[in-house]
Amino acid sequence: MVSSIDDRLNQIIRELIGNGITLEQAVEAFEGKYIVAAMSASRGNVTQASKALGVHRNTLHNKLRTQTMLNGFAESIRPARRRLSARRVSAPSPKNKPRRI
């Protein structure tokens, strides 16, 4: 017998409530698992995953950075971008440049 998604969700909800899981904890856990599945399906492509999830890619980036359950997930599936040095290189200042009056 195949149960409907409502039946499966009701069973999961009863288990969560029985185990003292708060709504906030349940939502964060579900959202994290859902994002992980989308990111895995898109092989780490945030743009593709965000389209599949129906959210803007900036929203997904923020969730990947801030959500406790996803801590480190973004780094584990995508290589870190090469960072530029902290020291800025600026153009040399011209010497003996005539001043405009």
N, C-alpha and C positions, 0 to 999 in steps of 0.2 A: 504494500500500500504506500503510495506517495503522499506525503503530507504537504500541505500548502505552506507558503512562506509565513503566513499568519500563524499557523499552528506551531511551526518551528520557533518563530519569534516569541510567542506566548510561553513556550517551554523554557526558552533561554531567559526570558524576563523573570519567570517564577524562580529559576535557579539563582539568578543574580540577587533578587530581593531576599531570597532565603539565606544567601551568604552575606547579607549586609552590604552589598555593593550599592553605592549611591548613584543617582542619575548622572552626576558629573563624571564619576569614574567610568560608568558604562559607556557614556557618549564618547569620552576621550579614547577608551579602548577600541570601540567600534570604528571611530574615525581613523585612528592610527592604523588598524588592520586594513581598512578600506584603502587608505592612501598607499600603504606598503604594497598591496595587491596591484594597484594601478601603476605605481612606479616600477614594479617588477615586470608587469606586462609590457610597459613601454621601454624596458631596458634602461631605465634611469633618465629618460627624456622627459623633463618637467613639462614642456609645452604639450606633448602628446598626452601625458598623464592628466594634466589639468583639463584638457578637452574632454577626456573620458569621464572625469569626475564632475564636469560642468561648473568649474570654478576658474577664475582668472589665474594665470600662471604666477602672478605676484602673490596672490592669496596662498597658493600651494607652497611657494618658496617660504613665505612667512610661517606656515604651519610646519614645514620641515625644519625650520630653525628653532621654533619656539615650543612645539608640543613635546612634553616630557617623554612620551612613549616613542617618539620618532628621533630622540636625541642620538645624533651620530648616524642616522640612516642615510642622510643625503651624502655624507662623506664616504659611506661604505659602498655606494653604487656608482658614484661618479668620481673620477680623479680630481684632486684639488687643482684649482687653477693656479698657474704660476703667478706669484705675486711680484709686483714691481717693488723695487727697493723703496724704503721709506724716505730716502733722501731725494728731493726733487732736483732735477737738473734744469737750470734756467739759462737763458741766453746771456752771454757776457754783456756787461753794461758798456756802452760806447764811451770811450774816453775822448776828451777834447771835442766833444760834439758842440757845434755852435748853438748858442741859445737863441731862441726866437723871442723877439720883443713885441 
